[in-house]
């Protein structure tokens, strides 16, 4: 409220950022318009707003606008008149309609997660700069075919909608690298072909929670202690425990994530569930995972508002050639295992990878994972090749920060650059399968 009072008393002249979250606003504060010449970032989330004034378009410098957890039922058309608006978020509102003229052509990142949308306007196909589209948790029954014109689209979240048919035209987009689609009606057919996944159960009373190791949109991961063994294969001792929040996330439903965690099976570079928790407080869903030692850290940070779809790294971050080879070799094997089992990870990013100083890597976080039928050659092959581009982006990030000293290392980097280029081919059919990626990596010279 202190910031709101400062705004109303005209003390914020020249501000480029303004966050008025959780202020119980029911109407747009008109004093914000006094910042028209400077304001670039506006966050009005967690209020009770349902509309914006026509004068909102006076904010000519505005680039990023958050209206999460408000009461909007219609996407404000006035936003299309903001000439520099590149990121818009309406997560957790009551949106039912997006008018054909409401979408600014400058949009790069559009978040409409957890609303009540049944259709999208055909005009979305005119968003030539669109890179990231978040639609999980709506009521969409189909996507406008005009979306196929969004050639820069790289990340799409479609989970937990009402799509009866997979939108195959998306698989022809030249830059699409990350997609999530679990929890739609068309997924039930695939689910029906799979054996139900069963994990051992552990009672809540047999688990002690320690410090928080990490948390994301779907839940919180704790260091835990298993008081008693689970059968003959899982001894008592240190474990990790993930407790799901049960809310809709940007990737989809945490329950779909839990199903994916239970289905991925065992692979040396995957952090996979070893048991499920029963009798948790308030019926909270939870999984027991292997404890990853503290010597492992996140390979990178999540994308920023500026990088949009690409992960972030410290400015001085550098990798040796052996580190890069070890990291990508482990991750390629992990993703190959998933696709052999008809699972698309959907979020192949450095921030979901844990590494130790030797480059040993673990892949985790199945919040965007989706099942597909590996026997469906056309779609299955396309989905795997789509994920190959995400692998190429990861490889590019590492190589851009790689230092090498010998001629052998220089030759290795050159070979990896060829692999990166192949993985990022605009024509999806020219990209290698992960089995081939693993073969290429196995053929690299010994370092």
N, C-alpha and C positions, 0 to 999 in steps of 0.2 A: 504493500500500500504506500510505502514511502516513495517508491519510484513513480507511482501513479500521481501522488500529490505533487511531486516535482514536475511531472509533465503538465499538470493542470495549472501550475503556477509559472509556466513558461521558463523553466530552468534547464531544459534539455536541448537548447538550440545547438544545431550542428551535429547531433548524435547520429551515428551510422547504424547503431544497433539498439533495439528496444524489446525488452521481454516483460510483458505484463501477463504472467501466468497465474492462475488460481486467485484472481482478484474479484471473483463473483460479478464480472461485467455482464450486463444484459444488453447493453448498447455499445456500439463502437465509439470510443472516446474521440471526439472531433479534434481535440488538441494534437492528435497524432499528425494531422494534416499540416501543422506548422513545421513539421520536419521534412516536408516534401522535397526540399533541395538537397537533403543529406541522407535520409534513411534508406539503408540497403537491406537490413535484416529485421524482420518483425515476427515476434512470437506472441500470439494471443491465445495459446492453448489453455485448456482446463478452466474455461469460463462458461457462460450461458448465452453466447452470441448465436443469432440465427440469420443475420443478414449484414451486408456491408452497404454503406452509403454510396450513392453515385459519385460522390466527390473522391472516393478512394483512388480513382485513376490519377489524381494529382500527384501520387507518390511515384514520380517518374524514375527515381533512382532505385526503387525497390527491386531486389534480386531474389530474395528468399522470404517466404511467408508461411508460417505455421498457424493452423487453426484447429489443432487436434482437440478431441474431447469437448466439443461445443454442441450446438443444437441445430446446425444447418441442415435443411431438407433439400435445398437447391444449391447447386454450385453457382456462386455469384458471377454473373456475366461481366460485371465491371472489371474483373481480373484480366480479361482479355485486352483491356485498354492500357494495361501497365506495360510499357515498352521494353523493360529490362527484366521482367519476371522469369526466372529460370527454374525455380524450385517451389512447388506448392504442396502442402500437406493438409489433408482433411481427415486424418485417421480418427475413427471412433466418433463420427457424427451420425446424422440420420439421413444422409444424402439419398434421395430417390431419383433425382434427375440431374443430368448434365446437358445443358442446352447446346445445340450445334454451334452457337457463336460464342461459347463461354471459354474456350481453350485458347490461350495465347500461343502464337506460333513460336515463341522463344523458349518454351518449356523444355527442359532437359530431364527433369525428375518430377514425377507426378505420383503422389501417395493418396490413394482413395481407400485404404484398408479399412475393413470392419464398418461398412455402411449397408445400405439397403438397395443398391443399384441393381437393376434388372437388365439394363441396356446401356451401351456407350454410344455416343454420337459418331456418325461416319466422319465427321471433321477431325477426329483424332488422327486420321491418316495424313493430315496436313502438317503434323508436328515433325518436321524434318530433323530437328535437333534432339528429339526424345531419345534418351538413353536408358532410363530406369522407370518402370511402370509397376506400381504396387496395387494389386486389386484383390488380394486375399480377403475372404470373409464377407463377400457380397452375395447377390442372388443372380448373377449373370448366367444366362442360359446359352449364350453364344457370344462371340466377339465379332465386331464389324470387320468384314474382309479388307476394308481400307487400311487396317492396321499393317497390312503387308507392305504399305508404302513407307513405313518408318524404318528406313534403311540403317539408321544409327542405333536402333534399339538393341541393348546388350543384356538387360536383366528384366525379367517379367515374373511376377508372382500372381498365380491364378488359383491357388489352393482354396478349398472350402467355399466353392461356388456351386452353381447348379448346371454346369456344362455337361450336356448329354454326349457330346462328341469332342474328341481332342481336336483343337484348331491346328490342323497340319500345316496350314500356310505359314505358321510361325517358324517352322523348321527350314524355311527357305531364306530367312533373314540372314544376311551375310555376316552380321556381327553378334548375333544372339549367342550368349555364352552361359547364362545362368537362368534357369527356369524352375518353378515349383508348381505342381498341379495336383497334389494329393487331395483327397476329400471331395472330389467331384463325382457325380453319378457314373460317368464313363469309367472311373477307376474300379467300380464294383466288379466289373467283368474280369479285370485282371486279378483282383483280390480273390475271386472265386476259383481261380486256377491254382492257387497257392495253398500249401499245407499250413494250417494255423501254427503260429510260432508260440512255443511254450518255453518259458524260462523258469528256473527254480524260484521259489518264493522265500522271502525272509520277512519275519514279523518286525514291525516297527520297534518293538521293545528290544529286539536283538541288535539294534544299530545305535551307536552313539555319534552325534554330530559334533564336528569341531569347527575350525575356522572356514570362512567362505573362500573357495578357490577361484570362483568366477561366477558371473551371472550374465544372462542374456535375456532376450525377449520372452523366451518360453519358460525359463525357470532359473533356479539357483543351484550351483554345484558346491557341495561342502566336502571337506576332508572328513572321513568317517572311520569308525572302528567297528568291525564286525565282531560281535562278542562270541559267537559260536560258529563253527564251520557250517557250510551249506553242502551237505553230501560229502563225497570223498574228494571232489575236485577243487572245492573253494574253501581254503583254510580261513580261520579267524585271523583278524589283524587289520592293517590299514587298507581302506578302500576309498573310493569317491562315491558320493551320493548325490544324485540329481533329483530335486523335487520340482515338479511341474506346477506352473501357476494356474493352468486351466483356462487362461484367457486367449482370445485370438491374437496372434502375433503378425508381424509383417510378412512372415513366411507361410503362415497357415495355422492349423490347429496343433497344439502341443500333443494331443492324443495321436494324431497321425505321425508326429515325430517319434513318439514312444513306440508305435508299431514298427517304424523303420529301424529304430535302435535294436529292437528284439529280433529283427529279421536278417540283419547283415551278416551274421555268422562270425567266424573267426579268421583273422588275417593279421599277420605280424605288425602291420603299420596302421591298423584301425583300432580306435578305442571303442570297444563294443560292450554292450550290457552283459553282465554275468548273472543278474538276478533282478526280480521285481519286488517292490516293497508292498506289503499288505498291512491293513489296519493303521494306516497313517492318520494323523489328526484331520478331521473333516473330510476323510476319504481322499486326501490328496494323492495323486499318482506319483510314483517315484521309482527310480532304477538304481541299482548298485553297479558301479563301474570299477574297473581296475584303478588303483591309485598310481598316477604318473608322478615320478620323483620331482622334487623342486628344481633339479638341474635342467628341466625342460621349461622353455618359455615360448610365448607366441612368436611365430615367425615374422609376423607383421601386424599392423594395426588396421582396423576397418576403414573403408573409404570415408573421406571427409566430404563436406559440402562442396568443396572445390573439385576433388578428384572424381566424385560421383560414383563411378563403377570400379575404380581401381584402388587397391589397398595402399596404405601409407606406411612409410618406414622412416626411422630417424635419419636426419640429413647425412650423418657420418657413417651410416650402416654400410658395411662391406662384407662380401662373402668370398671365401677361397673357392677355387675350382673343385677340390674334393668335397667341400661342404655342399655346393650346388648339386654335384652328381649324386651324393648320398640322399639329399632331400628329395630331389625329383624322382630318383629311383624308387624310394620308398612310397612316395605318393602315387606314382604311376601304378605300382603293384596293388596298392589299396583300391584305387579307382577301377582298375581292371577286374579285381575281385567283385566289386559291387555290380559292374555291368554284366559279368558272367551270371549273376543272380537276378538280373532284371531290375536293378536299383540305380536310379539317377541320383547322385549326391545333391546337385542343384546349387551348391554353395561352395565350390572349390576355390577357396581363398586362403591366402597366407594367414589371416587372422583366425582361421579354424585349424591351423596346423601347429603342433607343438614340436619343438626341436631342442636337442641338446647340443653342447659345443662341438660334437663330432659330426653333426648333421643327421643323426638318427631322427626320423620324423614319425609323428603319429597324426593321423587324420581323425577329426571328431566332428561334433555338431551336425546332427541329422535333421535339423529343423526344416530344411527345404527339400528333404529327400522325397522321392516319388517312385512308386512301383510302375513298371511297364512289362509287357509280355516280350521276353527275349526271342520268342519264336516269330513274332511280328517283325520280319526282316526289314521291311522298309522303314517303319517308324523306330524300331529298336536301333537300327544302324544310325539313323539320323540323330537320335537322342545321344548316342554315344559320341558321335562326331561333334555335336554341339558342345558336349562337355570337354572334348579335346581342345576346343578354342579356349575354354577357361584355363585348361592346363597350359596352353601356349601363353596366355597372359601372365600366369604365375612364373613360367620359365623366363619370360621377357623381363619381369621385375627383378628376378634374381641375377640374370646376366647383365642387366644394366648397372648392377652394383657389385659386379664380380671383378676381382683382380687376379691376374695370372702372371707367372714369372718365367716359365720354361716354354720351349717350342712344343712340347707334348701338351701342356696346358692350353697353349694358344690353339692347337689343332682341335682339342676337345671343345673349347668354346665355339670354334667355327662350326663343328658338327652339331653342337647344341643350338646354334643360331639357325641352322638349316631345319632342325626339328621344330623349333619355334615357328618358323615361317610356314612350314607344312601344316602345323596345328592351327594356324590362324588364316589359312586360305579362305577367301571369301566364298568359294564354292564348297559347300559342306561335304560333298561326296569325295573331294580330293584330300580331305584330312585323314590321318591315320587312325585306326582303331587302337585301343589301349594295349591290346596284345602286341601290336606292331611297335608301339612306342616302347614297350618293355624290351622288345628284341633290339631295337636301335640302341637303347641305353646299355644293354648287355654287351653290345659290340664296341663300346667306347674303349680306348686304350687304358690300360691299368696305370693309375697315377701313384 
